[in-house]
Amino acid sequence: MMDGLREELARQSPDDVRVDFITTRGRSALWPLRYILCLLHSIVLGLTRAYDVWHINLGSFGSATRKLGLVLIARSLGQPYVVHLHGGHFREYWESKPRFYRNLIGGMFLHAGAVVVLGAIWKDLILKHVPECAHRIVVLPNATRSSHGKQASHSSNRRVRILFLGRLGPEKGIPELLEALSELSSLHEWDCVLAGDGMVKETRALADIKFSGRVSVPGWVDSAEVERLLSAADILVLPSHVENLPMSVVEAFAYGLAVVATPVGSIPDILVHEENGLLVPVRDAHALAAALERLVADRTLRELLGQNAKVTYQRSLTIESYVDRLVGVWRQASPPSRAAELPQR
């Protein structure tokens, strides 16, 4: 999501807005050093008032701990900040902690200039624990850029292409998905791609044994390959156990795909069952198989759901409207004297 935001800001190049991105962790084994340097850098930025607002992306577990350090620096230096909650596990993470730690997290939200969440379930979670910040919670779903041109027109006599994008493993429902695909083995009108990192070797071995080439597991793919896979697909399937608002569903909407997903996190905020996609219960391989079978067999339903998904995307999930709303949040969270100086877009 932040990569998409960076690209769109660069494309729009607003004269009155400057945004710089700082990483607190990274993938290197030396990330603790990076984090320490980030904290030192943030102290300098706070003392010099180099920025009007800090935008702090917040996940669960280690991400929350790291961001607490940044928030404590911001608060001690009087630096306005916005918290942007992304973590799908945040409820259980927050509610499982000792009282003093839960209070620290609550204070992070309480003193923020704005709290950005991806859907109603996360707004309700914050209201439950910190009702005082009700007027500062902003529901802003993830967004993506438009697909490049129109999705390719698929002939009626080729196989229906099912696509999974995400981390391969139990949390994303891969065991149920493989079981569901096994129930479709008597149908010959489909094939499937399971793309992502995680348990690639294990998933590929099972797919090779059970599906004889009908299910491919390429592993991690770059953004160009993601675009190619989305362009070629008819159905996106994501039977996750836990999510916040997955980018793969938003991207599938942008490409006009029929989506089968579970009603977890903020997915029900954008995916309405039988209107712009199909929802199936978590961990229910049989229901998942039935939904996929319906879409494979019924081209009219598949295309109708995809068309409605595209409408949903154009109405509320474009990166252009996302940037406009987010910049508005930053303006509201800026110090009054500085906010008055900034031209309104």
C-alpha positions as CSV (number, residue, x, y, z in Angstrom):
1,M,0.0,0.0,0.0
2,M,2.8,2.4,0.8
3,D,4.5,1.6,-2.5
4,G,1.3,2.5,-4.3
5,L,1.1,5.7,-2.3
6,R,4.7,6.7,-3.0
7,E,4.1,6.1,-6.8
8,E,0.9,8.1,-6.9
9,L,2.4,11.0,-5.0
10,A,5.3,11.0,-7.4
11,R,2.9,11.0,-10.3
12,Q,0.7,13.8,-9.0
13,S,3.7,15.8,-7.7
14,P,1.6,18.2,-5.6
15,D,3.5,21.5,-5.1
16,D,2.2,22.0,-1.5
17,V,2.9,18.4,-0.2
18,R,6.2,16.8,0.4
19,V,6.3,13.2,1.7
20,D,9.4,11.3,2.7
21,F,9.4,7.6,3.7
22,I,11.5,6.1,6.4
23,T,11.8,2.3,7.1
24,T,12.0,1.2,10.7
25,R,12.9,-2.4,10.1
26,G,13.7,-3.8,6.6
27,R,14.6,-7.4,5.8
28,S,18.2,-7.3,6.7
29,A,19.5,-9.1,9.8
30,L,20.9,-5.7,10.9
31,W,17.4,-4.2,11.3
32,P,17.9,-3.4,15.0
33,L,20.7,-1.0,14.0
34,R,18.4,0.5,11.4
35,Y,15.7,0.9,14.0
36,I,18.1,2.7,16.5
37,L,19.2,5.0,13.7
38,C,15.6,5.7,12.9
39,L,14.9,6.6,16.5
40,L,17.9,9.0,16.5
41,H,16.8,10.4,13.2
42,S,13.2,11.0,14.5
43,I,14.6,12.9,17.5
44,V,16.4,15.3,15.2
45,L,13.4,15.7,12.9
46,G,11.2,16.4,15.9
47,L,13.5,18.9,17.4
48,T,14.0,20.8,14.1
49,R,10.2,20.6,13.2
50,A,11.3,19.3,9.7
51,Y,7.8,17.9,9.1
52,D,4.3,19.0,10.0
53,V,2.9,15.5,10.5
54,W,4.4,12.1,11.0
55,H,2.4,9.2,9.5
56,I,3.1,6.1,11.5
57,N,2.1,2.7,9.9
58,L,1.1,0.3,12.7
59,G,0.9,-3.5,12.5
60,S,0.9,-6.2,15.2
61,F,3.6,-7.8,17.4
62,G,7.1,-6.3,16.6
63,S,5.7,-3.5,14.5
64,A,3.6,-2.2,17.4
65,T,6.5,-2.3,19.7
66,R,8.7,-0.4,17.3
67,K,6.1,2.2,16.6
68,L,5.5,2.8,20.3
69,G,9.1,4.1,20.4
70,L,8.4,6.6,17.6
71,V,5.1,7.7,19.2
72,L,6.8,8.3,22.6
73,I,9.4,10.5,20.8
74,A,6.7,12.4,18.9
75,R,4.6,13.0,22.0
76,S,7.6,14.1,24.1
77,L,8.6,16.6,21.4
78,G,5.1,17.8,20.7
79,Q,5.2,16.4,17.1
80,P,1.7,15.8,15.6
81,Y,1.3,12.3,14.2
82,V,-1.2,10.1,12.5
83,V,-1.5,6.4,13.2
84,H,-2.5,4.0,10.4
85,L,-3.5,0.6,11.5
86,H,-2.8,-2.3,9.2
87,G,-2.3,-5.4,11.3
88,G,-4.8,-8.2,10.9
89,H,-3.9,-9.7,14.2
90,F,-4.1,-6.4,16.1
91,R,-7.2,-7.3,18.2
92,E,-5.7,-10.4,19.8
93,Y,-2.3,-8.8,20.1
94,W,-3.7,-5.7,21.9
95,E,-6.1,-7.5,24.1
96,S,-3.6,-10.2,25.2
97,K,-1.1,-7.8,26.6
98,P,-0.7,-6.7,30.3
99,R,-2.7,-3.7,31.4
100,F,0.2,-1.2,31.3
101,Y,1.1,-2.2,27.7
102,R,-2.6,-2.0,26.6
103,N,-2.6,1.5,28.1
104,L,0.5,2.4,26.1
105,I,-1.2,1.3,22.9
106,G,-4.4,3.1,23.9
107,G,-2.4,6.3,24.5
108,M,-0.9,6.0,21.1
109,F,-4.4,6.3,19.6
110,L,-5.6,8.8,22.1
111,H,-3.0,11.4,21.4
112,A,-2.9,10.9,17.6
113,G,-4.1,13.7,15.4
114,A,-6.0,11.1,13.4
115,V,-6.3,7.3,13.4
116,V,-6.7,5.7,10.0
117,V,-8.3,2.3,9.9
118,L,-9.2,0.1,6.9
119,G,-12.7,-0.8,7.9
120,A,-15.6,-0.8,10.4
121,I,-14.3,-3.7,12.5
122,W,-11.1,-1.8,13.3
123,K,-13.0,1.4,14.1
124,D,-15.2,-0.6,16.5
125,L,-12.1,-2.1,18.1
126,I,-10.6,1.3,18.9
127,L,-13.9,2.8,20.0
128,K,-14.2,-0.2,22.5
129,H,-10.9,0.6,24.2
130,V,-10.4,4.4,23.5
131,P,-13.9,5.9,22.9
132,E,-12.4,9.4,23.4
133,C,-10.9,9.4,19.9
134,A,-14.1,8.7,18.1
135,H,-14.1,12.0,16.2
136,R,-10.5,11.3,15.0
137,I,-11.0,7.9,13.5
138,V,-11.0,7.8,9.7
139,V,-12.1,4.7,7.7
140,L,-9.9,4.6,4.6
141,P,-9.8,1.3,2.7
142,N,-6.7,0.2,0.9
143,A,-6.5,1.2,-2.7
144,T,-4.6,0.5,-5.9
145,R,-4.0,2.0,-9.3
146,S,-6.2,1.2,-12.2
147,S,-5.4,-1.9,-14.3
148,H,-3.5,-1.2,-17.5
149,G,-6.3,-1.0,-20.0
150,K,-9.2,-3.4,-20.2
151,Q,-8.9,-6.9,-19.0
152,A,-8.4,-9.3,-21.9
153,S,-11.5,-10.8,-23.4
154,H,-11.4,-14.5,-22.7
155,S,-12.8,-17.0,-25.1
156,S,-15.6,-19.2,-23.9
157,N,-13.9,-22.5,-24.8
158,R,-10.7,-22.1,-22.7
159,R,-10.2,-23.1,-19.2
160,V,-11.3,-20.8,-16.4
161,R,-8.3,-19.5,-14.6
162,I,-8.3,-19.4,-10.8
163,L,-5.7,-17.2,-9.0
164,F,-4.4,-17.0,-5.4
165,L,-2.1,-14.2,-4.4
166,G,-0.6,-14.2,-1.0
167,R,1.6,-16.0,1.5
168,L,1.3,-19.7,1.1
169,G,0.4,-21.4,4.4
170,P,-2.4,-22.3,6.8
171,E,-3.3,-18.7,7.8
172,K,-4.2,-17.9,4.2
173,G,-6.3,-21.0,3.9
174,I,-4.1,-23.0,1.6
175,P,-4.9,-26.4,3.1
176,E,-8.7,-25.7,2.6
177,L,-8.0,-24.4,-0.9
178,L,-6.1,-27.5,-2.0
179,E,-8.9,-29.7,-0.5
180,A,-11.5,-27.6,-2.4
181,L,-9.7,-27.9,-5.6
182,S,-9.6,-31.7,-5.1
183,E,-13.4,-31.6,-5.0
184,L,-13.4,-29.9,-8.4
185,S,-11.1,-32.6,-10.0
186,S,-14.0,-34.1,-12.0
187,L,-14.4,-30.7,-13.8
188,H,-12.0,-30.1,-16.6
189,E,-12.7,-26.5,-17.3
190,W,-10.3,-24.8,-14.9
191,D,-6.7,-24.4,-13.9
192,C,-5.1,-22.6,-11.0
193,V,-2.1,-20.5,-10.0
194,L,-1.0,-20.2,-6.4
195,A,1.5,-17.3,-6.3
196,G,3.3,-16.0,-3.2
197,D,6.1,-16.6,-0.7
198,G,5.9,-18.8,2.4
199,M,5.5,-22.6,2.2
200,V,6.3,-22.7,-1.5
201,K,8.1,-26.1,-1.7
202,E,5.5,-27.9,0.4
203,T,2.6,-26.4,-1.5
204,R,4.2,-27.2,-4.9
205,A,4.9,-30.8,-3.9
206,L,1.3,-31.3,-2.9
207,A,0.0,-29.7,-6.0
208,D,2.3,-31.8,-8.2
209,I,1.0,-35.0,-6.6
210,K,-2.7,-34.2,-6.5
211,F,-3.3,-32.1,-9.6
212,S,-0.9,-33.3,-12.4
213,G,0.0,-29.8,-13.7
214,R,-3.5,-28.2,-13.3
215,V,-2.3,-26.2,-10.3
216,S,1.0,-24.3,-10.7
217,V,3.0,-22.8,-7.8
218,P,5.5,-20.3,-9.1
219,G,6.5,-18.9,-5.7
220,W,7.0,-15.2,-5.1
221,V,6.4,-13.0,-8.2
222,D,7.2,-9.4,-8.9
223,S,4.7,-6.6,-9.6
224,A,4.9,-7.0,-13.4
225,E,4.1,-10.8,-13.0
226,V,1.3,-10.0,-10.6
227,E,-0.2,-7.7,-13.3
228,R,0.1,-10.4,-15.9
229,L,-1.5,-13.0,-13.7
230,L,-4.4,-10.7,-12.8
231,S,-4.9,-9.9,-16.5
232,A,-5.1,-13.6,-17.4
233,A,-7.3,-14.7,-14.4
234,D,-11.1,-15.0,-14.2
235,I,-11.4,-15.7,-10.4
236,L,-9.4,-14.6,-7.4
237,V,-9.7,-16.9,-4.4
238,L,-8.5,-15.9,-0.8
239,P,-9.8,-18.2,1.9
240,S,-7.8,-16.5,4.7
241,H,-8.3,-17.1,8.4
242,V,-7.1,-13.6,9.4
243,E,-6.9,-10.4,7.4
244,N,-7.1,-6.6,7.7
245,L,-8.0,-5.6,4.1
246,P,-5.9,-7.6,1.7
247,M,-4.4,-5.8,-1.3
248,S,-5.0,-8.9,-3.5
249,V,-8.8,-8.4,-3.2
250,V,-8.6,-4.7,-4.0
251,E,-6.4,-5.5,-7.0
252,A,-8.8,-8.2,-8.2
253,F,-11.6,-5.6,-8.0
254,A,-9.5,-3.3,-10.2
255,Y,-9.2,-6.0,-12.8
256,G,-12.9,-6.9,-12.7
257,L,-12.4,-10.5,-11.4
258,A,-14.9,-12.6,-9.6
259,V,-13.7,-12.9,-6.0
260,V,-14.2,-15.8,-3.5
261,A,-13.1,-14.8,0.0
262,T,-13.8,-15.4,3.7
263,P,-15.6,-12.7,5.8
264,V,-12.6,-11.7,7.9
265,G,-11.2,-8.3,8.8
266,S,-12.5,-5.6,6.5
267,I,-13.3,-7.8,3.5
268,P,-17.1,-7.6,4.1
269,D,-16.8,-3.8,4.0
270,I,-16.1,-4.0,0.3
271,L,-17.2,-7.5,-0.8
272,V,-21.0,-8.0,-0.7
273,H,-22.0,-11.7,-1.0
274,E,-23.7,-12.4,-4.3
275,E,-23.3,-8.8,-5.5
276,N,-19.7,-8.3,-6.2
277,G,-18.2,-11.5,-5.0
278,L,-18.9,-14.6,-2.9
279,L,-18.1,-15.1,0.8
280,V,-17.5,-18.5,2.3
281,P,-17.0,-19.5,5.9
282,V,-13.5,-19.7,7.3
283,R,-12.0,-23.2,7.2
284,D,-14.9,-24.7,5.2
285,A,-13.3,-26.5,2.2
286,H,-16.6,-27.8,1.0
287,A,-18.3,-24.4,0.9
288,L,-15.2,-23.1,-0.8
289,A,-15.4,-25.8,-3.4
290,A,-19.1,-25.1,-4.0
291,A,-18.4,-21.4,-4.6
292,L,-15.6,-22.1,-7.0
293,E,-17.7,-24.7,-8.9
294,R,-20.5,-22.2,-9.3
295,L,-18.1,-19.6,-10.8
296,V,-16.4,-22.1,-13.1
297,A,-19.7,-23.5,-14.4
298,D,-21.6,-20.2,-14.7
299,R,-19.8,-17.6,-16.9
300,T,-22.7,-15.2,-16.7
301,L,-22.4,-15.1,-12.9
302,R,-18.7,-14.9,-13.0
303,E,-18.7,-11.9,-15.3
304,L,-21.6,-10.1,-13.5
305,L,-19.7,-10.3,-10.2
306,G,-16.5,-9.1,-11.9
307,Q,-18.3,-6.2,-13.4
308,N,-19.8,-5.2,-10.1
309,A,-16.4,-5.5,-8.4
310,K,-15.0,-3.1,-11.0
311,V,-17.8,-0.6,-10.2
312,T,-17.0,-0.9,-6.5
313,Y,-13.3,-0.3,-7.2
314,Q,-14.0,2.8,-9.3
315,R,-16.4,4.2,-6.7
316,S,-14.2,3.9,-3.6
317,L,-10.9,2.0,-4.1
318,T,-8.8,4.0,-6.6
319,I,-5.4,5.3,-5.6
320,E,-6.3,8.8,-6.8
321,S,-9.2,9.2,-4.4
322,Y,-7.1,7.5,-1.7
323,V,-4.3,10.1,-1.9
324,D,-6.8,13.0,-1.9
325,R,-8.4,11.7,1.3
326,L,-5.1,10.9,3.0
327,V,-3.7,14.4,2.2
328,G,-6.9,15.8,3.8
329,V,-6.2,13.8,6.9
330,W,-2.7,15.1,7.1
331,R,-3.9,18.7,6.8
332,Q,-6.4,18.2,9.6
333,A,-3.7,16.8,11.8
334,S,-1.2,19.6,11.1
335,P,-0.7,22.3,13.6
336,P,-3.3,25.0,13.1
337,S,-0.8,27.7,12.1
338,R,0.8,25.4,9.4
339,A,-2.5,23.9,8.2
340,A,-3.8,27.5,7.5
341,E,-0.7,28.1,5.3
342,L,-1.3,25.0,3.1
343,P,-3.4,25.6,0.0
344,Q,-6.4,23.3,-0.2
345,R,-6.5,20.8,-3.0
